[in-house]
């Protein structure tokens, strides 16, 4: 029974490892479930309908109207020598059809152009949301990996400290060490236990943060390959990236489209004083079987076709006030666009420096790890010959684990920095996710 249970557990673990999720698979899954992308796509659909509405206003319209009335009339006149008493009832039926076709309405043309511009803004919003999903997912993914690495390092450190604690106790029992060594090892062990609890909580938090992005809980993730060669930014020139960002970043494009929409508002308000021309036509029929004065039956028909011109003579300053409001909003939007450009330039420079500093940090941490391992080996040898203490071993071990943790963080930060650099200039897309995914163990 124990053997069967062990085989069952092994099969589950093997299945989990074989089906560990990677960044690319989670991105493709999240694309269909992310609420921010769904909201942006819904806004795009609404913007497309706005275009149809604007175009419909510029087309013909036809209205039909009808009514039926039953009338009753009673007259009683008492006078001498004549007495009049009249009772009369009759029905009246009316039916009419009217049609109009705008011939010249400048406002309608402006509305159509503005609606089409709003569609372009919505399309940019969708692309921005898809790009934002990549950065949110990648950050959550790497946070989980870093938390896992940190917990693994603390677990390994705990094992090493446990061994040092046991050795210190044995040395004290045989009289070759003092109680100080045991106390120091015990204190370091207690610290590691506290750090382990914190690391487990952090791992659980990062996993739930990842769940908020992909919509489900995923515990088994593909980690980084070993060894790993991190990529340099291409081109390796900060100002080239800044120039691309100021021209193509989604924050800049959205600000530009917002300014363009406000300029259409100004156009519409400016042409509000313009005249309009419509073609109009109508036809109607009236049937009656009496009136207030007789009981005659009859039918009347009417028809009309012509051109209707409307020109606003006086609006009490309303249109002029709207024009001034539009000009003020345009000025504000221009300042917002400049703010967006400056923000993109700063974000691009920060992302570029993040990548280059991450590469430098990775190289430095690799050298530091080699040095820390050398120090640890030398300290262990010094302990054997009596020139080092148990505390020296613990400190050397702590240095090794700290460098390994910093090395892992530098690698994740560098990969994340490359994604943020692409995002800063509006170029982050699925091929970049595939490129980062190639660094993961399948």
C-alpha angles and dihedrals in degrees: 000000000000090000092052091049091050091050091049093051091046090051091052093049092047090050091050092051092047092050099041111148121242132201096262096050092048091049093053090047094048092050090071095044107035109117093207092058091044090052092049091050091049089052089052091052090050091049091053089053089051089060091054090049092051092048092047092057088059093055133078123289127202126193130187125200135180141166139180124207131187114203129195123192129187125183127182117175119180113196139132129287091359126060116190122192116170130175116184135165131181143163131232124199122191130185128171141168124202131185136185135187123192109234099176122012111144091186091062092056091050091049091053093050091047092050090051089050090051089056090056090051090051091050090053089049090055092051090047091051091050090051092047089053090058094053093044093048095044092049092049091045095051091044089059092048092049091048089050092049091048092051091048091050092048090049090052090046089050090054091049093047090047089055091048091048092052091048092048090052092049092049090050092050092053092044100245095112138035129245087254091075091053092048092049092049091047092050091050090048091053090050091051091051090053091047090050092055091050092047092052091051091049092050091052091048093051091048091054089046088055089049090057088060102043097030098238141063115267117182103170115065132171111252133210121290120245123257101027131188110203118216126245118232112268113245095028092213123103098206092051089057091046091053091052091047095052089052104037110020112124092231089059094043092050091050090049092052091047089054091048092053091052090051088057088052088057092049092051092050092047093054092046087093091055122104123251129217124202133177110227134189135171140174130191144174129204122195123188136169097198147346141215091279105035147009098240120140119222150152129218127194129197134187133181137182127171151110124283121204123193125189124176108228101177131012100166093245094303096126094044090052091051091051091052090048091052091050091052092049091049091052090051091048091052089055090048089053091052090048089051092051092050091046091051091049091052093045091049093050091047091050092048092050089046090058096044093044090047091054091049091046091050091054091045093048091050090054090044090051092053090049093047091051089050091050091049092051091048092048092052089051090047090052090053092053093042102249096106132054133222089255089059089056092050092049092048091050091049090052092052094050092046092053092047090052092048091048091054091048091050091053095049091045091051094051090045090048091057090053092047091049091055090046092051091061096039096251102109111122142142095288087063089053089051090051092053091042089060088069091060128090109250 
